[in-house]
Amino acid sequence: MKKVITYGTFDLFHDGHYNILKRAKALGDYLIVGITTEHYDLQRGKLNVVDTLMERIEHVKQSGLADEIIIEDHEEQKQEDIQKMNVDIFAIGSDWCGAFDYLKQYCEVVYLDRTPNISSTQIREGQHPVLQIGIVGTGRIAPRFFAESKYVSGVNARAAYNPHKESSQAFGKQYELEAYYGEFSEFLDRIDAIYIATPHQTHYDYARQALEKKKHVLCEKPLTFTVSEAKELYELAKRQGVVLMEGIKTAYCPGFNQMMNIAKNGIIGEIKDVEACFSRITAPNLREMVDRAYGGAFLEFGSYTLLPIFKLLGCQYENVRFDSILAENGIDLYTKVHFRFKDGLAMSKTGVGVKSEGQLLISGTKGYILAESPWWLTKSFEVRFEDPDRIQRYSPKFLGDGLRYEIADFVSKINGNEKMSYHLTEEESIAMAGVVEEFMKDRTN
Ligand code: CTP
């Protein structure tokens, strides 16, 4: 019996997929089809896959061509499968020509002609018009957003807004974007969605104006300074039938989600403590250091540190307490936030003028997870136990500066795929606004 194997994502199953399976099957007597997991697709930079793994498996099954379906979840798997399953022929579309020649040491490698003029990408793009996005604020993060959006299909960063004419025009010219500086509503008329990267205290107002005009909003953290404002924005988005998402990029990164899932699967027992730290010594002339009202460490980095705390211990804490070291102008150079939950404790440490070990430590009744700096990009973490020799190490892939995952989720949600909402729930985002509200009260007292 001649065994043939082929692999793919098989998203939005189309004629090209059917044809390749048919041709692959014709090469032998038994066809094995490997289908990529969501996690693996994200890691290799294939963003915006629409169908779930189960849906994709079902579609391949329905083709009636696969004798066996397996799951592909890491890069080195092909040679393992081929040897383990005694495969005679590896077949793949001609778009991969040459890429799998290294498998020739295990079996015959055949590149089959691709069916012309059809692909999942094309269907995804055809299903929805390309999202025209406008960047509000042209400071430090805006160029990163612009660069990362290029890796996400179905989105075009088209225009930029800054109330200051010179800044807007300079940014527009540099990135070849339409530049707006006058009426915000005129800018909104030109686009479908905005990314807000302005100073913290302006987020709410820009977001509200955009939602009122039925524009989707991706807003940098912190979304608002009060629970009532956060709730109001989420309600408004729902009423207007548009998407509102808070841009805490860590929440959307595959490695961070893998770490959260491992923490919650019981391997370290019940989670009793989460300590998260983010510090960056910041130049004295920057906004974080000089803005007496809205500068400082906690407002700058607190969303990152609160994220794993709420993900792992829930949003219902019993009490919260703040301790800060202040600069002469009143901004917090260093802030510790202590939480008590019904069954656990947590601490967030943020610094702009005090440097500390930027780690995430999740302690449980059977072990702990340690992710070193920069854990918020989650490129590695370890699961450790009482026995110091028992360590599980993870090194998830992390592409670019991570914003692409957030942008991909945003586009995917706008296109009707609500499956991704768990990455950062409305409840978590509102709870974070609650901590910011407490912090601001504490600061003025
Ligand atoms: N394939 C094909 N003809 C097409 C499209 C895909 O023969 N028109 C083949 C690919 O070469 C691969 C398999 O189908 O061997 C699965 O490809 P996959 O990447 O899942 O499909 P694409 O449509 O290429 O997806 P995307 O646009 O997301 O890259």
Boltz pocket constraint, residues with backbone or C-beta under 6 A from the ligand:
constraints:
  - pocket:
      binder: B
      contacts: [[A, 7], [A, 8], [A, 9], [A, 10], [A, 11], [A, 16], [A, 17], [A, 20], [A, 91], [A, 92], [A, 93], [A, 94], [A, 95], [A, 96], [A, 112], [A, 113], [A, 114], [A, 115], [A, 116], [A, 117], [A, 118], [A, 119], [A, 120], [A, 121], [A, 122]]
      max_distance: 6.0
